[in-house]
């Protein structure tokens, strides 16, 4: 997750500042409310779409990694008994 946070960290702060400005602007300049609200909604909608896409990619990658780990464990378990016995022998028994 740190990689994901580093990848989106650069623009996330800018988006949050922009959204904050869009929310504060109507109280400073009332006419801006009618203009900025649709823009803010579009930005939020886009951020939600990106977040959903990232979640899907992360879920798929996680599933593939879990499958890979299970496959390696199954292969290791199949060969593991002989290999583990070999590792536990003392060097004098070779």
Z-matrix of the N, CA and C atoms (Angstrom, degrees):
N
C 1 1.447
C 2 1.526 1 111.50
N 3 1.340 2 118.02 1 -26.65
C 4 1.449 3 120.34 2 178.94
C 5 1.522 4 110.18 3 -61.96
N 6 1.336 5 117.24 4 -37.76
C 7 1.456 6 121.11 5 178.17
C 8 1.526 7 110.20 6 -62.05
N 9 1.312 8 116.58 7 -43.45
C 10 1.462 9 121.12 8 178.92
C 11 1.528 10 110.54 9 -63.32
N 12 1.323 11 116.88 10 -43.70
C 13 1.459 12 120.35 11 179.79
C 14 1.519 13 110.99 12 -63.89
N 15 1.340 14 117.42 13 -38.47
C 16 1.458 15 120.28 14 177.62
C 17 1.518 16 111.43 15 -67.00
N 18 1.336 17 117.06 16 -37.37
C 19 1.459 18 121.28 17 -177.60
C 20 1.523 19 111.71 18 -67.37
N 21 1.322 20 117.78 19 -41.02
C 22 1.471 21 119.60 20 -176.98
C 23 1.517 22 112.77 21 -99.66
N 24 1.316 23 117.74 22 -6.27
C 25 1.459 24 120.95 23 -176.92
C 26 1.512 25 113.49 24 -60.59
N 27 1.332 26 118.37 25 -32.55
C 28 1.447 27 121.57 26 -176.82
C 29 1.509 28 113.55 27 -64.53
N 30 1.315 29 118.45 28 -43.53
C 31 1.457 30 120.05 29 -176.71
C 32 1.511 31 113.09 30 -96.15
N 33 1.327 32 118.19 31 -15.28
C 34 1.464 33 120.38 32 -179.00
C 35 1.520 34 111.19 33 -63.25
N 36 1.324 35 116.51 34 -43.38
C 37 1.467 36 120.22 35 179.64
C 38 1.516 37 111.31 36 -61.43
N 39 1.329 38 117.18 37 -41.38
C 40 1.464 39 120.97 38 179.18
C 41 1.520 40 112.44 39 -64.33
N 42 1.333 41 115.71 40 -39.65
C 43 1.464 42 120.01 41 178.50
C 44 1.523 43 109.81 42 -64.60
N 45 1.320 44 116.55 43 -43.07
C 46 1.465 45 119.73 44 -179.90
C 47 1.528 46 111.44 45 -64.07
N 48 1.328 47 117.45 46 -40.86
C 49 1.461 48 120.36 47 177.61
C 50 1.532 49 109.74 48 -63.66
N 51 1.339 50 116.51 49 -42.34
C 52 1.468 51 120.25 50 178.62
C 53 1.515 52 112.22 51 -62.31
N 54 1.332 53 115.75 52 -43.29
C 55 1.470 54 119.06 53 178.68
C 56 1.524 55 110.97 54 -65.50
N 57 1.329 56 116.45 55 -39.94
C 58 1.466 57 120.21 56 177.78
C 59 1.520 58 111.09 57 -61.31
N 60 1.340 59 115.74 58 -43.47
C 61 1.461 60 119.89 59 178.41
C 62 1.525 61 110.75 60 -63.76
N 63 1.332 62 116.20 61 -39.50
C 64 1.468 63 119.81 62 179.44
C 65 1.524 64 111.43 63 -64.62
N 66 1.327 65 116.81 64 -33.03
C 67 1.462 66 119.70 65 179.23
C 68 1.523 67 112.46 66 -77.74
N 69 1.341 68 117.34 67 -33.23
C 70 1.471 69 121.27 68 -177.92
C 71 1.531 70 111.44 69 -82.86
N 72 1.319 71 116.84 70 -31.94
C 73 1.464 72 121.81 71 -174.77
C 74 1.536 73 113.50 72 -53.04
N 75 1.332 74 120.48 73 -43.50
C 76 1.481 75 118.81 74 -178.30
C 77 1.526 76 113.74 75 -59.00
N 78 1.321 77 118.09 76 -30.82
C 79 1.459 78 118.84 77 179.23
C 80 1.526 79 110.47 78 -75.75
N 81 1.325 80 117.41 79 -26.81
C 82 1.458 81 121.36 80 178.77
C 83 1.531 82 110.56 81 -84.63
N 84 1.321 83 115.94 82 -41.58
C 85 1.462 84 122.28 83 -177.69
C 86 1.528 85 107.57 84 -134.89
N 87 1.327 86 118.87 85 94.28
C 88 1.466 87 122.53 86 -171.44
C 89 1.525 88 115.26 87 -52.99
N 90 1.301 89 119.39 88 -35.51
C 91 1.463 90 121.08 89 -178.66
C 92 1.532 91 111.02 90 -67.71
N 93 1.310 92 117.31 91 -22.40
C 94 1.467 93 120.97 92 -178.55
C 95 1.525 94 111.19 93 -69.40
N 96 1.326 95 117.22 94 -23.67
C 97 1.463 96 120.98 95 -178.70
C 98 1.515 97 112.75 96 -59.50
N 99 1.312 98 116.45 97 -44.16
C 100 1.459 99 119.80 98 -179.04
C 101 1.520 100 111.63 99 -71.45
N 102 1.319 101 117.24 100 -25.55
C 103 1.461 102 120.97 101 179.16
C 104 1.524 103 111.52 102 -86.28
N 105 1.304 104 116.66 103 -42.46
C 106 1.465 105 121.32 104 -172.82
C 107 1.528 106 113.56 105 -78.75
N 108 1.314 107 117.66 106 -29.97
C 109 1.472 108 119.91 107 -176.88
C 110 1.537 109 112.68 108 -59.24
N 111 1.316 110 119.73 109 -48.63
C 112 1.468 111 119.07 110 178.20
C 113 1.532 112 112.13 111 -62.24
N 114 1.319 113 116.76 112 -36.20
C 115 1.468 114 120.12 113 178.13
C 116 1.523 115 109.74 114 -65.49
N 117 1.329 116 116.64 115 -43.88
C 118 1.459 117 120.71 116 178.95
C 119 1.531 118 110.47 117 -62.62
N 120 1.319 119 117.25 118 -41.71
C 121 1.466 120 120.64 119 178.62
C 122 1.524 121 110.87 120 -62.82
N 123 1.320 122 116.85 121 -40.07
C 124 1.466 123 120.72 122 178.26
C 125 1.526 124 110.47 123 -64.26
N 126 1.319 125 116.94 124 -42.21
C 127 1.469 126 120.64 125 178.25
C 128 1.529 127 111.12 126 -63.63
N 129 1.315 128 116.68 127 -43.02
C 130 1.465 129 120.28 128 179.00
C 131 1.529 130 110.18 129 -64.69
N 132 1.333 131 117.13 130 -42.93
C 133 1.461 132 121.39 131 178.39
C 134 1.537 133 110.33 132 -59.88
N 135 1.317 134 116.65 133 -44.10
C 136 1.466 135 121.00 134 178.26
C 137 1.513 136 111.90 135 -63.89
N 138 1.328 137 116.60 136 -42.02
C 139 1.466 138 120.17 137 178.85
C 140 1.528 139 110.85 138 -63.29
N 141 1.323 140 116.84 139 -38.89
C 142 1.461 141 120.23 140 178.10
C 143 1.526 142 111.56 141 -65.76
N 144 1.321 143 117.26 142 -40.05
C 145 1.465 144 121.04 143 177.76
C 146 1.526 145 110.85 144 -63.68
N 147 1.327 146 116.10 145 -43.37
C 148 1.466 147 120.26 146 177.98
C 149 1.524 148 110.18 147 -63.14
N 150 1.329 149 116.81 148 -44.57
C 151 1.466 150 120.71 149 -179.60
C 152 1.527 151 110.82 150 -61.43
N 153 1.328 152 117.24 151 -42.23
C 154 1.467 153 120.48 152 178.27
C 155 1.523 154 110.88 153 -63.88
N 156 1.325 155 116.84 154 -40.35
C 157 1.466 156 120.47 155 177.80
C 158 1.517 157 112.05 156 -63.79
N 159 1.326 158 115.65 157 -42.98
C 160 1.472 159 120.15 158 179.20
C 161 1.524 160 109.84 159 -64.56
N 162 1.316 161 117.72 160 -41.27
C 163 1.470 162 120.63 161 178.61
C 164 1.523 163 110.71 162 -60.19
N 165 1.323 164 116.66 163 -41.44
C 166 1.460 165 120.56 164 179.17
C 167 1.520 166 111.74 165 -63.80
N 168 1.320 167 116.59 166 -43.44
C 169 1.466 168 120.95 167 179.37
C 170 1.523 169 110.52 168 -64.44
N 171 1.326 170 116.79 169 -44.13
C 172 1.463 171 120.91 170 179.86
C 173 1.529 172 110.56 171 -64.71
N 174 1.325 173 117.91 172 -40.82
C 175 1.463 174 121.08 173 178.91
C 176 1.522 175 110.85 174 -63.36
N 177 1.319 176 117.10 175 -42.51
C 178 1.465 177 121.04 176 179.05
C 179 1.527 178 111.10 177 -64.78
N 180 1.324 179 116.39 178 -44.42
C 181 1.464 180 120.24 179 179.09
C 182 1.526 181 110.80 180 -63.87
N 183 1.316 182 116.88 181 -39.90
C 184 1.459 183 121.01 182 178.54
C 185 1.525 184 111.22 183 -63.97
N 186 1.341 185 116.15 184 -41.89
C 187 1.464 186 120.45 185 179.08
C 188 1.528 187 110.55 186 -64.56
N 189 1.328 188 117.02 187 -42.25
C 190 1.463 189 120.30 188 178.93
C 191 1.526 190 110.86 189 -64.32
N 192 1.328 191 116.82 190 -39.27
C 193 1.469 192 120.48 191 179.08
C 194 1.524 193 110.11 192 -66.63
N 195 1.313 194 117.72 193 -41.21
C 196 1.466 195 120.84 194 177.88
C 197 1.529 196 111.11 195 -62.77
N 198 1.332 197 116.07 196 -41.49
C 199 1.462 198 119.67 197 177.43
C 200 1.520 199 111.12 198 -62.79
N 201 1.322 200 116.38 199 -41.43
C 202 1.463 201 121.21 200 179.79
C 203 1.529 202 110.76 201 -64.16
N 204 1.319 203 117.26 202 -43.99
C 205 1.466 204 121.42 203 178.87
C 206 1.526 205 110.07 204 -62.96
N 207 1.326 206 117.59 205 -43.87
C 208 1.470 207 120.92 206 179.29
C 209 1.526 208 110.45 207 -62.81
N 210 1.325 209 117.16 208 -39.93
C 211 1.461 210 120.86 209 179.53
C 212 1.526 211 111.48 210 -64.66
N 213 1.324 212 116.69 211 -44.33
C 214 1.466 213 120.67 212 179.04
C 215 1.524 214 110.33 213 -65.33
N 216 1.320 215 117.08 214 -41.02
C 217 1.471 216 119.46 215 178.32
C 218 1.524 217 111.31 216 -63.50
N 219 1.327 218 117.19 217 -40.62
C 220 1.460 219 120.53 218 179.17
C 221 1.524 220 110.57 219 -64.71
N 222 1.333 221 116.82 220 -42.39
C 223 1.461 222 120.01 221 177.89
C 224 1.520 223 110.98 222 -64.84
N 225 1.317 224 116.52 223 -40.37
C 226 1.462 225 121.15 224 -179.68
C 227 1.523 226 110.55 225 -67.47
N 228 1.327 227 117.54 226 -38.74
C 229 1.467 228 121.24 227 179.63
C 230 1.521 229 110.20 228 -65.84
N 231 1.317 230 117.33 229 -35.77
C 232 1.459 231 121.09 230 179.51
C 233 1.510 232 112.51 231 -66.99
N 234 1.324 233 117.37 232 -36.13
C 235 1.461 234 122.10 233 179.90
C 236 1.521 235 111.51 234 -100.28
N 237 1.309 236 115.96 235 -13.23
C 238 1.456 237 122.06 236 -169.32
C 239 1.506 238 116.73 237 -59.82
N 240 1.316 239 119.35 238 -36.13
C 241 1.460 240 119.95 239 -175.07
C 242 1.518 241 111.43 240 -60.93
N 243 1.307 242 118.64 241 -46.78
C 244 1.453 243 121.52 242 179.75
C 245 1.516 244 111.85 243 -68.55
N 246 1.326 245 117.04 244 -41.10
C 247 1.462 246 120.92 245 -178.89
C 248 1.519 247 110.91 246 -68.02
N 249 1.329 248 117.26 247 -39.69
C 250 1.457 249 119.74 248 179.66
C 251 1.520 250 110.16 249 -67.86
N 252 1.305 251 117.92 250 -40.42
C 253 1.462 252 120.48 251 178.88
C 254 1.523 253 109.77 252 -63.09
N 255 1.321 254 116.71 253 -39.48
C 256 1.463 255 121.23 254 179.48
C 257 1.525 256 110.59 255 -64.60
N 258 1.311 257 117.82 256 -39.25
C 259 1.474 258 120.84 257 -179.71
C 260 1.512 259 111.58 258 -69.02
N 261 1.324 260 118.74 259 -32.18
C 262 1.451 261 121.46 260 -174.92
C 263 1.522 262 113.51 261 -85.21
N 264 1.308 263 118.11 262 -9.22
C 265 1.454 264 119.73 263 176.92
C 266 1.502 265 110.50 264 -72.26
N 267 1.302 266 115.81 265 149.02
C 268 1.449 267 119.18 266 176.80
C 269 1.528 268 108.66 267 -77.45
N 270 1.327 269 118.65 268 154.53
C 271 1.460 270 121.02 269 -178.61
C 272 1.526 271 114.08 270 -60.03
N 273 1.311 272 119.36 271 -24.45
C 274 1.465 273 121.93 272 -179.52
C 275 1.518 274 112.17 273 -71.70
N 276 1.336 275 118.61 274 -19.02
C 277 1.472 276 122.00 275 -178.89
C 278 1.517 277 112.63 276 -87.41
N 279 1.301 278 119.11 277 -4.60
C 280 1.463 279 122.21 278 -179.06
C 281 1.430 280 107.07 279 -74.63
